[in-house]
Amino acid sequence: MISFLRGKAAKFITYIFVVLLILGFIAWGIGDVLPTGGYQNHIAASIGKIQVITDDVNQRYRDQLNRLRQLGLPIDTKRAKSLGLADSIVNDIINESLYNLGANSLGLVMTDAQIRQEIQNDKTFKNQVGVFDRSQFNQILRNNGYTEASYIRELRQNIIRSQLLESLQKAVVVPKTLKEKIYNFRSEQRVATYFRIKDDSVKNVAEPSDSKLEKFYKQNASRFTAPEYRALTVAILHADDLAKEIAVSDEKIKEYYQSHIDNYAKPEKRTVKQMLFSDEKSAKDAFTMLQTGRKFSDVAKEKAKMDKQALELGTVTQKQLSRDLSTEAAAAVFKLKKGFFSQPVKSLLGWHVILVDSIEKGSKKQLSEVKAQIKHTIAKEKAIDNLFKLGTKIEDMMAGGATLEEAANQTNLKLRKITAIDRRGLNATGAPVTKLPAEGNFVGVAFDTPEGQDSPLTESGTDSYFIVRVDKITKPALRPLNTIRADAVSAWKAKQRRDNVKKQAQKFLDALKAGTPMGEIADKQKVALKTTEPFYRTGRDLKDRLPPSLIEQLFDALPGKTVMARDHEAYVLAQLKDIKPIDTLENKEEAVALTENLKQTLGNDILIQFANGLRKNHKVTINQSAIDQLYN
């Protein structure tokens, strides 16, 4: 149910939040703006008497930033602010609170018995044999920062809110006319004949005169402008570097090996099946029947009313089986040979008869095999512990007036000079700058730092930090023509080819409209005339990609009409050959999918209206100053 709180409960409102964000948080116009300063800056928003605390918003904001960065998105605080990330999170919380108020006003409740059933049915909290495990429940709650009371309180409210939102969405009925019109629009297909006139069909383009090249160069200055570059001095604190200088005794290595022996030992595993009975007599009867040679599955079906699937306990270690059943039961099972079954054994769940299907032998790595690995692990653990202290020491030294070089010298830290890097992480030659910190948005931090200043100490993953000093900023500048003449000539010639092909294509289009057959022009130009398979307006089912603007024109055309558009390397001329009739809407998977999609869309529209209505009944105020401070 943890996943419920962090996943399912949000799915009904995610669409709403995105729409509200895209619309510029139009609905916020209903609320006021809180005054700034003092205690109020601890409050990001309020919904009636409910207050949204900035610490809660900040935690969600930081979590979201980290998730985006883990996905490889180069997002810094400036970018986050332009996207309104913190604003969106506040809006999420506001809507959650509004829906909770709406559910409460309708008297929706969830009894303790229902909550108990929800928790006990949650697979997250079940053990190996599919039974609710109290210790597992407590452990998962602790790992996720919940007490039992706080979890139940949040679970109750989330379920009630979700029931309300589900009821609103399930009430949606999609009008048949709307469904048919959208289905027809999406299902239309076209067939067209076409050919391409490629840029490279134009040969022997003359060299440009100096005056023509100069004019082209000036008209396309942005194309020949170097980006902003920054010269940097970088200090990288990495645990691996510190670990190399940390001595680890053989005694510590042996102690670590013994205390982590499970990491280096592969325990024996057994694939087992079980019959489960409520009383000892039934279990003994089943055991007697097995001794006569009857199949395990047949006896289980007859005596325990268990089908083959219910028999499977999976592949388990002795430790796992001890936890799920009992120490005695596990010990008995792990003494059996393959294909043998146990005598009845007791657990808290009842009486079991267990069959060993297969055995996977265990193994153990000797200390000599993993000594180097353990030494590095211990050294790195110590290095990570020392890393933050070292970073803090460097920050304190620099706050006291030390330069980055002075701080580095006193802490034996190596500095790296980067002569030029742009916002894409490329150097002046256009090659990637290598060996940069993998996390922490290094380039973003470098470009957020003013010239001549040091960046804050920035975390990069769990085992490194970095500090950047911007030594020099080279503003974007037009590269001198004599330094990029070859590129300029190549670009000028490419434009001449495009212009020439465009004139030819227009001439061919006029001829086609006048009645010249497409095949005749294609043959003269020695280009392939192709016919498409029936395709949709999205371009689906096209084997050869056509320009989107060409597809759009073809779907607006009548059979016989000729249209033209450009792709990245050619002009494409196409003539609509056929319009395929639309199949009936009934009994089609696509129709079912469309109906569900429309229900979801219309349901989300209803939820937006519901949220806006709740805002009229519950005063919403937003402290924009407090939200803006989260971006700092």
C-alpha positions in Angstrom: 0.0 0.0 0.0 3.1 2.3 0.2 2.9 2.2 -3.6 -0.8 3.2 -3.3 0.1 6.3 -1.4 2.9 7.3 -3.8 1.4 6.1 -7.0 -2.2 5.1 -7.4 -3.6 7.9 -5.3 -2.0 10.4 -7.6 -3.0 9.0 -11.0 -6.4 10.7 -11.0 -5.0 14.1 -10.4 -1.8 14.0 -12.3 -3.5 15.1 -15.5 -5.1 18.0 -13.7 -1.8 19.3 -12.3 -0.2 19.2 -15.7 -3.1 21.0 -17.3 -3.1 23.6 -14.5 0.6 24.1 -15.0 0.3 24.5 -18.8 -2.5 27.0 -18.3 -0.2 29.1 -16.1 -2.1 28.1 -12.9 -5.2 30.0 -14.0 -7.2 28.6 -11.1 -4.9 30.3 -8.7 -6.5 33.6 -9.6 -9.2 32.7 -7.2 -6.8 32.9 -4.2 -4.9 35.8 -2.7 -1.2 36.3 -2.1 0.1 36.0 1.4 2.2 38.9 2.8 5.9 38.2 2.9 8.4 38.1 5.7 8.4 36.6 9.2 6.5 33.5 10.1 4.5 33.7 6.8 7.5 32.6 4.8 7.2 29.2 6.5 3.9 28.8 4.9 3.8 28.2 1.1 0.0 28.2 0.8 -3.2 27.7 2.8 -6.5 26.0 2.0 -9.0 27.3 4.4 -7.5 26.4 7.8 -5.0 23.9 6.3 -1.5 25.2 5.9 1.1 24.0 3.5 4.5 24.2 5.2 7.5 25.1 3.0 9.6 22.3 4.5 7.1 19.8 3.1 7.2 21.5 -0.3 11.0 21.7 -0.3 11.3 18.0 0.4 9.0 17.1 -2.5 10.8 19.7 -4.7 14.3 18.2 -3.9 13.0 14.7 -4.4 11.6 15.6 -7.8 14.8 17.4 -8.8 16.8 14.3 -8.0 14.4 12.0 -9.9 14.7 14.3 -13.0 18.5 14.3 -12.7 18.6 10.5 -12.3 16.7 10.3 -15.6 19.6 12.2 -17.2 17.8 15.6 -17.5 20.2 18.5 -17.1 18.0 20.5 -14.8 19.3 23.2 -12.5 17.5 25.6 -10.2 17.2 28.2 -13.0 15.6 25.7 -15.3 13.4 24.4 -12.5 12.1 27.9 -11.8 11.4 28.5 -15.5 9.3 25.2 -15.5 7.6 26.2 -12.3 8.5 23.0 -10.6 8.0 24.1 -7.0 4.9 26.0 -8.0 3.5 22.8 -9.6 4.3 20.8 -6.4 2.4 23.4 -4.3 -0.5 23.1 -6.7 -0.4 19.3 -6.3 -0.7 19.7 -2.5 -3.4 22.3 -2.8 -5.5 20.0 -5.0 -4.9 17.0 -2.7 -6.2 19.1 0.3 -9.2 20.3 -1.7 -10.2 16.8 -2.7 -9.8 15.7 0.9 -12.1 18.5 2.0 -14.5 17.6 -0.7 -14.6 13.9 0.4 -15.0 14.9 4.1 -17.9 17.3 3.3 -19.7 14.4 1.6 -19.3 12.2 4.7 -17.1 9.6 3.0 -15.5 7.3 5.6 -13.2 4.2 5.8 -13.8 2.0 8.8 -10.9 0.5 10.8 -11.9 -2.9 9.7 -11.7 -1.8 6.0 -8.3 -0.3 6.6 -7.1 -3.4 8.3 -8.3 -5.5 5.4 -6.6 -3.2 2.9 -3.3 -3.5 4.7 -3.5 -7.3 5.1 -4.4 -7.7 1.4 -1.4 -5.6 0.3 1.2 -7.9 -1.3 4.0 -5.6 0.0 3.4 -6.7 3.5 3.0 -10.5 2.8 5.7 -13.1 3.4 6.9 -15.9 1.2 3.8 -18.0 1.7 1.4 -15.1 1.0 0.4 -14.2 4.6 0.5 -10.8 6.2 3.7 -10.4 8.1 3.7 -7.8 11.0 7.5 -7.5 11.2 7.7 -6.9 7.5 4.9 -4.3 7.7 6.8 -2.5 10.5 10.1 -2.6 8.7 8.7 -1.2 5.4 7.0 1.6 7.3 10.2 2.5 9.1 12.2 2.5 5.8 9.7 4.9 4.3 9.5 7.3 7.3 6.1 6.3 8.6 4.8 5.4 12.0 1.9 3.0 12.0 -0.5 5.8 13.0 0.8 8.3 10.4 0.6 5.6 7.7 -2.9 4.5 8.6 -4.0 8.2 8.7 -2.6 8.9 5.3 -3.8 5.6 3.8 -7.3 6.3 5.0 -7.4 9.8 3.5 -5.9 8.6 0.2 -8.4 5.8 -0.2 -11.3 8.1 0.6 -10.1 10.7 -1.8 -9.5 8.1 -4.6 -13.0 6.6 -4.1 -14.4 10.1 -4.6 -12.4 10.8 -7.7 -13.1 7.3 -9.2 -16.8 7.8 -8.7 -16.7 11.1 -10.5 -14.8 9.6 -13.4 -16.8 6.4 -13.6 -20.0 8.5 -14.1 -18.7 9.7 -17.5 -20.6 8.6 -20.6 -19.0 9.2 -23.9 -21.6 10.6 -26.5 -21.8 8.3 -29.5 -21.6 11.2 -32.0 -18.3 12.4 -30.4 -16.8 8.9 -30.4 -17.7 8.4 -34.1 -16.4 11.7 -35.2 -13.1 11.3 -33.5 -12.8 7.6 -34.6 -13.5 8.6 -38.2 -11.0 11.4 -38.0 -8.3 9.1 -36.6 -9.2 6.2 -38.9 -9.1 7.9 -42.3 -6.5 6.5 -44.6 -4.9 7.8 -47.8 -2.9 6.4 -50.7 -0.5 8.6 -52.6 2.1 8.4 -55.4 5.2 10.5 -54.9 8.8 11.2 -55.9 11.7 13.2 -54.4 14.0 15.8 -55.9 17.1 15.7 -53.7 19.5 18.5 -53.0 22.4 16.3 -54.1 20.9 16.0 -57.6 22.4 19.5 -58.2 26.0 19.0 -59.3 28.9 21.3 -59.9 27.9 24.4 -57.9 30.3 27.2 -58.7 32.5 28.7 -56.0 31.1 31.9 -54.5 32.7 35.3 -55.1 34.2 37.0 -52.1 31.3 39.5 -52.1 28.6 36.8 -52.2 30.3 34.8 -49.5 30.7 37.9 -47.3 27.0 38.8 -47.8 25.9 35.2 -47.0 28.2 35.2 -43.9 26.6 38.3 -42.5 23.1 37.3 -43.3 23.7 34.0 -41.4 25.8 35.4 -38.6 24.1 33.3 -35.9 25.2 30.1 -37.8 28.8 31.2 -37.6 28.8 32.6 -34.0 30.7 30.8 -31.3 28.7 30.1 -28.2 29.6 31.5 -24.7 32.6 29.7 -23.4 33.8 29.6 -19.8 37.3 28.9 -18.5 37.1 27.0 -15.2 39.2 25.8 -12.3 37.6 22.7 -10.8 38.2 20.9 -7.6 36.6 17.4 -7.4 36.5 15.6 -4.1 35.9 11.9 -4.8 35.8 9.1 -2.2 37.8 6.8 -4.5 40.7 9.3 -4.4 40.6 9.5 -0.6 40.3 5.7 -0.3 43.7 5.3 -2.0 45.4 7.0 0.9 43.6 5.0 3.6 45.4 2.1 5.2 43.3 -1.0 6.1 44.8 -3.7 8.4 44.4 -7.4 7.7 42.6 -7.7 11.0 39.9 -5.3 9.8 39.6 -7.1 6.5 39.1 -10.4 8.3 36.6 -8.9 10.7 34.6 -7.4 7.9 34.7 -10.7 6.0 33.3 -12.6 9.0 30.6 -10.1 9.8 29.5 -10.0 6.1 30.0 -13.7 5.3 26.5 -13.8 3.8 27.7 -11.5 1.0 30.4 -14.0 0.0 28.5 -17.1 0.5 25.8 -18.4 -1.9 23.4 -20.4 0.3 21.9 -23.7 -0.7 18.5 -23.2 -2.3 15.6 -25.6 -2.7 12.6 -25.4 -4.9 9.7 -26.8 -2.8 6.0 -27.5 -2.9 3.7 -27.7 0.2 0.4 -29.0 1.3 -1.2 -27.0 4.1 -3.6 -28.4 6.6 -5.4 -26.9 9.6 -5.0 -30.1 11.7 -2.3 -32.7 12.3 -4.5 -35.7 11.5 -5.2 -34.5 7.9 -1.5 -33.9 7.4 -0.6 -37.4 8.6 -3.3 -38.9 6.4 -1.8 -37.1 3.4 1.7 -38.3 4.4 0.5 -41.9 4.5 -1.0 -41.6 1.1 2.3 -40.3 -0.3 4.1 -43.2 1.1 2.0 -45.5 -1.0 3.5 -43.9 -4.1 0.7 -41.4 -5.0 1.6 -38.2 -6.8 2.0 -35.1 -4.6 -0.3 -33.0 -6.6 -3.0 -35.7 -6.6 -2.9 -36.0 -2.8 -2.9 -32.2 -2.4 -6.0 -31.9 -4.6 -7.8 -34.6 -2.8 -6.9 -33.9 0.8 -5.9 -30.2 1.0 -8.2 -29.0 -1.9 -5.1 -27.2 -3.4 -4.5 -26.9 -7.1 -1.0 -27.2 -8.7 -0.4 -23.4 -8.6 -1.3 -23.2 -4.9 1.3 -25.8 -4.1 4.3 -23.7 -5.2 6.5 -22.2 -2.5 9.2 -21.3 -4.9 12.9 -21.4 -4.6 14.0 -20.6 -1.0 17.0 -20.7 1.3 16.8 -22.3 4.7 16.8 -18.9 6.3 13.8 -17.7 4.2 11.9 -20.9 5.0 12.7 -20.5 8.7 11.2 -17.0 8.6 8.1 -17.9 6.6 7.3 -21.2 8.4 9.5 -22.2 11.3 13.1 -23.1 12.2 12.1 -26.7 12.8 10.2 -27.0 9.4 13.1 -25.5 7.5 15.6 -27.8 9.2 13.5 -30.8 8.3 13.1 -29.7 4.6 16.8 -29.0 4.1 17.7 -32.6 5.3 15.6 -34.1 2.5 17.0 -35.4 -0.8 15.6 -34.3 -4.1 12.2 -35.8 -4.8 11.5 -36.7 -1.2 8.8 -35.2 1.1 8.8 -34.3 4.7 6.7 -35.7 7.6 4.1 -33.2 8.8 5.7 -30.2 10.3 4.0 -27.4 12.3 4.1 -23.6 11.9 1.9 -20.7 13.0 -0.1 -21.3 9.8 -0.9 -24.9 10.4 0.5 -28.3 9.4 2.7 -28.7 6.3 3.8 -31.6 4.1 6.7 -30.4 1.9 8.2 -31.8 -1.3 11.7 -31.0 -2.5 11.5 -30.5 -6.3 15.2 -29.5 -6.9 18.3 -28.5 -5.0 20.8 -25.8 -5.9 24.1 -26.3 -4.1 25.6 -23.4 -2.1 29.1 -22.1 -2.3 31.4 -19.7 -0.5 34.3 -17.4 -1.6 37.4 -17.6 0.5 38.9 -14.5 2.1 41.9 -14.6 -0.2 39.5 -14.3 -3.2 37.8 -11.1 -1.9 40.5 -9.5 0.2 41.3 -6.7 -2.3 37.6 -6.0 -2.8 37.0 -5.8 1.0 40.0 -3.6 1.5 38.6 -1.1 -1.1 35.1 -1.3 0.4 36.4 -0.5 3.9 38.6 2.3 2.6 35.8 3.8 0.6 33.4 3.7 3.6 35.9 5.6 5.6 36.6 7.9 2.7 32.9 8.7 2.4 32.7 9.4 6.1 35.7 11.8 5.7 34.4 13.3 2.5 31.8 15.6 4.0 34.3 16.7 6.7 36.9 17.6 4.1 34.3 19.5 2.0 33.2 21.4 5.1 36.8 22.2 5.9 37.4 23.5 2.4 34.2 25.6 2.6 35.3 27.1 5.9 38.8 27.9 4.6 37.4 29.7 1.6 34.8 31.5 3.7 37.8 32.7 5.7 39.4 34.2 2.6 41.5 31.4 1.2 41.5 30.9 -2.5 40.6 27.6 -4.2 44.3 27.0 -4.8 45.2 27.6 -1.2 42.5 25.4 0.1 43.5 22.7 -2.4 47.2 22.9 -1.3 46.3 22.5 2.4 44.1 19.5 1.8 46.2 17.8 -0.9 43.4 18.3 -3.4 44.2 18.3 -7.2 42.8 21.1 -9.3 41.8 20.8 -12.9 41.9 23.6 -15.5 39.2 23.6 -18.3 40.2 26.2 -20.9 36.8 26.4 -22.6 33.4 24.7 -22.1 30.0 25.7 -23.5 26.5 24.9 -22.2 26.5 21.6 -24.1 29.7 20.5 -22.4 31.7 20.9 -25.5 35.2 22.5 -25.9 36.2 25.1 -28.5 36.8 22.4 -31.1 33.3 21.0 -30.6 34.5 17.8 -28.8 33.0 16.8 -25.4 34.9 17.8 -22.3 35.6 14.5 -20.6 35.9 13.3 -17.0 33.3 15.7 -15.7 31.3 14.8 -12.5 28.5 12.5 -13.6 25.9 14.0 -11.3 25.1 17.3 -9.8 24.6 19.2 -13.1 28.2 20.3 -13.4 27.7 22.4 -16.5 24.6 24.1 -15.1 26.4 25.0 -11.9 29.4 26.4 -13.9 27.1 28.6 -16.0 25.1 29.8 -12.9 28.3 31.0 -11.3 29.5 34.6 -12.0 32.9 35.3 -13.4 35.7 35.4 -10.8 33.6 33.6 -8.2 33.4 30.1 -6.7 30.4 27.9 -6.8 29.0 26.4 -3.6 30.3 22.9 -2.7 28.0 20.7 -4.8 27.1 17.1 -4.2 27.6 14.7 -7.1 26.1 11.4 -6.3 26.7 9.8 -2.9 30.5 9.7 -3.1 31.8 13.0 -4.5 31.6 16.8 -4.4 32.9 19.6 -6.6 33.6 23.3 -6.6 33.9 25.4 -9.7 35.6 28.8 -10.1 34.8 30.7 -13.3 38.1 32.2 -14.4 36.9 33.8 -17.6 33.7 34.2 -19.6 34.1 34.5 -23.4 30.8 36.0 -24.7 29.3 34.6 -27.9 31.1 36.2 -30.8 31.0 36.0 -34.6 33.9 33.9 -35.8 36.1 35.7 -38.3 35.3 34.6 -41.9 38.9 33.7 -42.6 38.8 31.1 -39.8 35.6 29.4 -41.0 35.8 30.0 -44.7 35.5 26.4 -45.7 32.4 25.9 -43.5 30.9 29.1 -44.9 31.5 28.0 -48.5 30.0 24.6 -47.8 26.9 26.2 -46.3 26.6 28.6 -49.2 26.8 25.8 -51.7 24.2 23.8 -49.8 21.9 26.8 -49.9 22.4 27.1 -53.7 21.5 23.5 -54.1 18.3 23.9 -52.0 17.3 27.0 -53.9 17.9 25.3 -57.2 15.9 22.2 -56.2 13.1 24.4 -54.9 12.8 26.1 -58.3 12.7 22.7 -60.1 10.2 21.3 -57.7 7.9 24.3 -58.2 8.2 23.9 -62.0 7.3 20.2 -61.7 4.4 21.0 -59.4 3.0 23.5 -61.9 3.4 20.9 -64.7 1.6 18.2 -62.6 -1.3 20.6 -61.9 -1.5 21.3 -65.6 -2.0 17.6 -66.3 1.5 16.2 -66.9 1.6 12.6 -65.6 3.9 12.0 -62.6 5.5 9.1 -64.2 6.7 11.2 -67.1 8.4 13.7 -64.9 9.9 11.0 -62.7 11.3 9.2 -65.7 12.9 12.4 -67.1 14.5 13.2 -63.8 15.5 9.6 -63.3 14.0 9.4 -59.8 11.9 6.6 -58.3 8.1 7.0 -58.5 6.6 5.3 -55.4 3.1 4.5 -54.2 2.4 4.3 -50.5 0.5 1.7 -48.6 -2.7 3.1 -47.0 -1.6 5.3 -44.2 -3.1 7.4 -41.4 -2.8 11.1 -40.8 -0.2 10.4 -38.1 2.0 8.9 -40.7 1.4 5.4 -39.3 1.9 2.5 -41.7 4.2 4.6 -44.0 7.3 2.5 -44.8 9.0 5.6 -46.2 8.8 8.7 -44.0 7.1 11.7 -45.5 7.2 15.3 -44.3 4.3 16.0 -41.8 3.2 19.1 -43.7 2.9 16.9 -46.9 0.7 14.4 -45.0 -1.4 17.2 -43.7 -1.9 18.5 -47.2 -2.8 15.1 -48.6 -5.5 14.7 -45.9 -7.0 18.0 -46.9 -6.9 17.1 -50.6 -9.3 15.3 -53.0 -8.0 12.4 -55.2 -5.9 13.7 -58.1 -4.6 16.8 -56.3 -0.8 17.3 -56.2 1.0 18.8 -53.2 4.6 19.6 -52.3 6.7 19.9 -49.1 10.3 19.7 -48.0 12.0 17.3 -45.8 15.6 17.6 -44.5 17.3 16.7 -47.9 14.8 17.0 -50.7 11.5 18.4 -51.9 8.7 15.7 -52.1 5.9 16.0 -54.7 2.9 13.8 -54.1 -0.4 13.2 -55.7 -3.4 11.8 -53.8 -4.4 8.5 -55.4 -7.2 7.2 -53.2 -9.2 7.7 -50.0 -9.9 4.5 -48.2 -13.4 4.0 -46.7 -13.6 3.9 -42.9 -14.4 0.6 -41.3 -17.4 0.4 -38.9 -16.8 1.5 -35.3 -18.4 -1.6 -33.7 -16.5 -4.5 -32.2 -13.0 -3.2 -32.7 -10.2 -3.0 -30.3 -9.4 0.5 -31.5 -12.9 1.6 -30.7 -12.7 0.2 -27.2 -9.4 1.9 -26.6 -10.8 5.2 -28.0 -13.8 5.0 -25.7 -11.6 4.4 -22.7 -9.3 7.3 -23.7 -12.3 9.6 -24.2 -13.7 8.6 -20.8 -10.4 9.4 -19.2 -10.1 12.8 -20.9 -13.7 13.8 -20.1 -13.3 12.4 -16.6 -10.2 14.6 -16.1 -12.2 17.6 -17.4 -14.8 16.9 -14.7 -12.1 16.7 -12.0 -10.7 20.1 -13.1 -14.1 21.6 -12.8 -14.6 19.9 -9.5 -11.3 21.3 -8.2 -12.2 24.8 -9.4 -15.6 24.5 -7.6 -13.8 23.5 -4.4 -11.6 26.5 -4.6 -14.7 28.7 -4.6 -15.8 27.1 -1.3 -12.4 27.0 0.4 -10.3 30.1 0.2 -6.9 29.3 -1.3 -4.0 31.6 -0.6 -0.5 31.3 -2.0 2.8 32.8 -0.7 4.7 33.3 -3.9 7.6 34.8 -2.0 8.1 31.6 0.0 7.8 29.4 -3.1 10.4 31.6 -5.0 12.8 31.1 -2.1 12.8 27.4 -2.7 14.6 28.0 -6.0 17.6 29.6 -4.3 
